[in-house]
């Protein structure tokens, strides 16, 4: 896998390149020291294969990743962070699912997260490095356990 920081990546709207990135959280409300699970789905609706797909999620110190929980299509992946989780190539029509869990480390009223999926595709015999953002997840962090229905 090539170093993404050495190449210029064009961030595009999912409608422009037919790549759909969706992120969901296991809960909408939690408290500090509780674990939440995120699921990111990448669907290739393009007519060509996308190559070297990687997931990037900034945890920004508000989350602590549990590396043992990171899976790609149900297979464990050895990572220490979510800076560049390797997903592989996605053929036209193929979907990949990445799941990870992390612990909330900081009290903030709302924590917003957004995944970035980077990849390259060949277009007119030219390599194009691209990135597509997911939707924004908003997790409410409560100061006590009584204000949300989460059993964490």
N, C-alpha and C positions, 0 to 999 in steps of 0.2 A: 504494500500500500504506500503510495507516494505521500509526501508531506504536504498537507493542504495549505499550510502557511506559506509555502513557496510558490503557490499559484494564486491567481486572482479568481475569486469565485463570484459569479453574478447571482444575486439573490433575485428570484423571480416569484411572481404570483402563481399559485398552483394551477390556475386556469391557462397560463401561458405555456406550460410544459406538460400538462396532464398528469402531474404527480400530486397525489392527495396525502397530506400528513395530518393525522388526527391524534390528539392526546387526551386521555381521560384520567381522572384520579379516583381512587377507591372511596373517597369521602369528600364532602364539601365543607366539613367542619371538624376540627381536631384541636388538640392542645399540645403544648411543648412536651417533648420527650416521647411522643407517640409516633408510631410508624405509619406511613401512608404508602400506597402502591400506585404507580403510574403505569399506564399502558399506552404505547405509541404505535400506531398502525401506519404503515407506508404502503400505498397502493399505486402501482404503475399503470396508469391508463393511457400511456403513450404507445405509439405503434412500434417503438424500438426498445431495446434493452437499455437500462440505466446501470452504470458500472460503478464499482468501488463506493457503494452506498455506506455512509457513516451517520450515526446519530450524535448530536452535540446538545447537551443540556447543562446550562450554567446553574450550579447549585448555590452559588453566591454566599456561602457560609450559613445560610438559614436551614440547610438540610445537611445531613450526614448520610452518605450512601452506604448501604449494606452491600458490598461487592458480591456476596454469595447469592444475591437475589436476581442478578442481571441475567436475562435470557433473551435469545433471539430465536424466534420460532420454536420455543420450548427447550432449546439447547442452552446450557450454561455457557457463559462467556467470561473469560478471565480479564477483568478490568479493575482498576483502582479508582477511576473517576468516569464521568460521562462526557469527557472532552472529545472522544472520537471512538464510539462503540462501533466496531466493524459489523456491518449487516451483510455485505457481499453484493452480488449482482442481482438485479430484479428484471426478469423477462417481462415483455408486454403482457398485461393482465394479471401479473403476479402481485401478491400481497405479503408483507413481512410484518411480524408483530414483535415488539421489544417491550419487555416488562422489567421494572426495577422497583425496589422499595428503599425508602430513606426515612430517617428520623428527623422530626422537626426540632431544631436546635435553638430557635429564637422566637420570642413572642413578637409578632407583628400582626396587626389587625387582619390584614390580608397579605397572602403571599401569591404573587403571580409568576407563573412559569410558562415558558414557551420553548418547544424543542425546535432545533434546526436540523434538517436532513440535507447533507451534501452528497453530490454524485457527479459523474461526468457522463456525457452521451456524445455520440458521434453524429454530426449533422453536416451533410454535404462534404464529407471527408475531412471534417474539421472537428477537433475535440473541443467540447464546451463544458467547462466546470460550472456547476450551478448549485444553488441552495434553495430550499423551500421551507418556510416556517410553518409550524403547526398553529392551531388555535391557541388562545391564551387560557390557561387554567387558573382559576381563582380559588385559593384555599383559605377559608376563614380560620384563624387561630384564636381560640378563646382562652382567657386567663384562668378559667376554672372548668370543671367537667359538667357543670349543671346547665350550661347554656347551649349545648348542642346534643344531638341524639347519638353521637358517636360513642361507642362503648369502650374506646381506647383509654 
